[in-house]
Amino acid sequence: MLANYGYTDGSGDYFLTIDTDQCDGCARCITACGENVLEMAKDDYGKLVAKVRDQVAPKLSYVCLGIERGCSRREKSCQTECELNAITLTW
């Protein structure tokens, strides 16, 4: 299942998508994120997976600068640390 977090506004689309079927609950994405965007939670089937924190989702593009604008200056990001390619960003 694809879990989409984010929104569309006048400046564009800002979505972080987690493929919960691919996510194995390793939590490497959480430790790699310097902005504390992600957390672990159980999905609808009781599997522990990564998700965007509820308080961050409405302001995602302001907190998470994405690979191009923010994480490119860091060694690690949620997307690069996910060996299963379960995380994608649209901005």
C-alpha positions as CSV (number, residue, x, y, z in Angstrom):
1,M,0.0,0.0,0.0
2,L,1.2,3.5,-0.8
3,A,0.9,6.0,2.1
4,N,1.0,9.5,0.7
5,Y,1.8,12.4,3.0
6,G,1.7,16.0,2.0
7,Y,-0.3,18.4,-0.1
8,T,-0.6,20.5,-3.2
9,D,-0.6,24.3,-3.0
10,G,0.0,27.2,-5.3
11,S,3.7,26.6,-5.5
12,G,3.5,22.9,-6.3
13,D,3.1,19.3,-5.1
14,Y,4.8,18.2,-1.9
15,F,4.4,14.5,-1.1
16,L,6.5,12.0,0.7
17,T,5.3,8.5,-0.2
18,I,6.1,5.4,1.7
19,D,5.4,2.0,0.2
20,T,4.3,0.1,3.3
21,D,4.5,-3.2,1.5
22,Q,8.2,-2.6,0.9
23,C,9.0,-1.0,4.3
24,D,10.6,-3.6,6.6
25,G,10.5,-1.4,9.7
26,C,14.3,-1.1,10.0
27,A,14.0,2.6,11.0
28,R,17.1,3.7,9.2
29,C,15.1,6.5,7.6
30,I,14.1,7.9,11.0
31,T,17.7,8.1,12.2
32,A,18.8,9.6,8.9
33,C,16.2,12.4,9.0
34,G,17.7,15.5,10.6
35,E,14.3,17.2,10.7
36,N,12.4,14.6,12.8
37,V,9.8,14.1,10.1
38,L,9.3,10.3,10.4
39,E,8.2,7.9,13.1
40,M,7.4,4.2,13.4
41,A,3.8,3.1,13.7
42,K,1.7,0.0,13.1
43,D,-0.2,0.0,9.8
44,D,-3.7,-1.3,9.3
45,Y,-2.4,-4.9,9.5
46,G,-0.3,-4.5,12.6
47,K,3.1,-4.3,10.7
48,L,5.5,-1.7,12.1
49,V,6.4,0.8,9.3
50,A,7.7,4.3,8.8
51,K,5.2,7.2,8.6
52,V,5.2,10.9,8.6
53,R,4.4,12.4,12.0
54,D,0.9,13.7,12.1
55,Q,1.9,17.2,13.3
56,V,4.4,17.5,10.4
57,A,2.2,16.4,7.5
58,P,0.3,19.7,7.1
59,K,3.5,21.6,6.8
60,L,5.7,19.0,5.2
61,S,7.5,21.1,2.6
62,Y,8.5,23.6,5.3
63,V,10.0,21.0,7.6
64,C,11.4,18.5,5.1
65,L,13.3,20.4,2.4
66,G,13.7,17.2,0.2
67,I,16.6,15.7,-1.5
68,E,17.3,18.6,-3.9
69,R,16.9,21.5,-1.5
70,G,18.0,20.2,1.8
71,C,19.2,16.6,2.2
72,S,21.7,16.9,-0.7
73,R,23.9,18.8,1.8
74,R,23.9,15.8,4.2
75,E,25.5,12.4,3.9
76,K,22.2,10.7,4.6
77,S,18.5,11.1,4.0
78,C,15.4,9.0,4.5
79,Q,15.4,8.2,0.8
80,T,19.1,7.2,0.5
81,E,19.1,5.2,3.7
82,C,16.1,3.1,2.6
83,E,17.7,0.1,0.9
84,L,14.3,-1.2,-0.2
85,N,13.4,2.1,-2.0
86,A,10.2,2.4,0.0
87,I,10.4,6.2,0.2
88,T,9.9,8.7,-2.6
89,L,9.6,12.5,-2.6
90,T,7.8,14.5,-5.3
91,W,9.6,17.8,-4.8
